[in-house]
Structure formats: C-alpha cells, structure tokens
Amino acid sequence: MATTTDDLTAVELPRIGTLTQRQQRGQDCVWCGVTLAAGAVIDLGPRRYRRADWVTQWFPRACKRHPGGVS
C-alpha cells in the first residue's frame, strides 16, 4: 500500500517533460527513476497538467529514499 501525506502535494516536482513515461505513470520514482515495488512507495498525490487547452492529471510517486522531494 502506498504512503500518502497531504503535505506531499505541496512538494515541487521535476518538470513533467523531463520525466520518462514510467515516471509519469507512477511506475518509477520521479526523483531517481528506480522501479517502485508495492509497499515501498510514497504517493505524491494527483497533479494537474495543462498543455495548451488540454488538461489531464498524472499521479507521481517516489521511493522511500525521497519522501519529501529531496533529489
């Protein structure tokens, strides 16, 4: 189960364009790119992404080495 904290939605993340598809999908850590395993995940909360007039959400996650956004 993923760990989540309301404060983590305030963490500034890397720009989405600099991330791999796996990082954008929450399969890999947004900070170091390590593949995430169940029970070792920190859910950073849904984020809105806008490009031109198109808006979507993405769901970044991090490994436990980077809980507060330390890169």
C-alpha positions as CSV (number, residue, x, y, z in Angstrom):
1,M,0.0,0.0,0.0
2,A,1.3,3.5,-0.9
3,T,2.1,6.0,1.8
4,T,0.5,9.4,1.4
5,T,0.5,12.7,3.2
6,D,-1.4,15.9,2.4
7,D,1.8,17.9,2.7
8,L,3.4,16.0,-0.1
9,T,1.1,17.5,-2.7
10,A,2.9,20.8,-2.0
11,V,6.3,19.2,-2.9
12,E,7.7,20.8,-6.1
13,L,8.3,18.0,-8.7
14,P,10.6,17.9,-11.7
15,R,9.0,19.2,-14.9
16,I,6.8,16.5,-16.4
17,G,8.6,16.9,-19.8
18,T,11.9,15.8,-18.2
19,L,10.4,12.5,-16.8
20,T,10.1,9.2,-18.6
21,Q,6.7,7.7,-19.3
22,R,7.2,5.2,-16.4
23,Q,7.9,8.1,-14.0
24,Q,4.8,10.0,-15.3
25,R,2.7,6.9,-14.7
26,G,4.0,6.3,-11.2
27,Q,5.8,3.1,-12.0
28,D,9.3,4.6,-11.3
29,C,10.4,7.2,-8.7
30,V,10.1,10.8,-10.1
31,W,13.4,11.7,-8.5
32,C,15.8,8.8,-9.2
33,G,13.9,6.6,-11.7
34,V,14.1,3.4,-9.6
35,T,11.3,0.9,-10.3
36,L,8.8,1.0,-7.5
37,A,7.6,-2.0,-5.6
38,A,4.5,-2.5,-3.6
39,G,4.9,-1.4,0.0
40,A,7.9,0.8,-0.8
41,V,6.1,3.7,-2.5
42,I,5.2,7.2,-1.4
43,D,2.2,8.6,-3.3
44,L,2.8,12.3,-4.0
45,G,-0.9,12.9,-4.9
46,P,-2.6,13.7,-8.2
47,R,-1.3,16.7,-10.1
48,R,-2.9,18.6,-12.9
49,Y,-1.0,19.0,-16.2
50,R,-2.1,21.6,-18.8
51,R,-0.8,21.8,-22.3
52,A,-2.5,24.4,-24.5
53,D,-6.2,23.9,-23.9
54,W,-5.9,20.2,-22.8
55,V,-5.9,19.3,-19.1
56,T,-5.2,16.0,-17.5
57,Q,-4.0,14.5,-14.2
58,W,-0.9,12.5,-13.5
59,F,-0.1,10.5,-10.4
60,P,3.6,10.9,-9.4
61,R,5.2,8.5,-6.8
62,A,8.5,8.3,-5.1
63,C,10.7,5.7,-3.5
64,K,11.2,5.9,0.3
65,R,14.7,7.5,-0.2
66,H,12.9,10.7,-1.5
67,P,9.9,11.2,0.8
68,G,10.0,15.0,0.9
69,G,11.2,15.6,-2.6
70,V,14.9,15.5,-1.9
71,S,16.6,14.8,-5.3
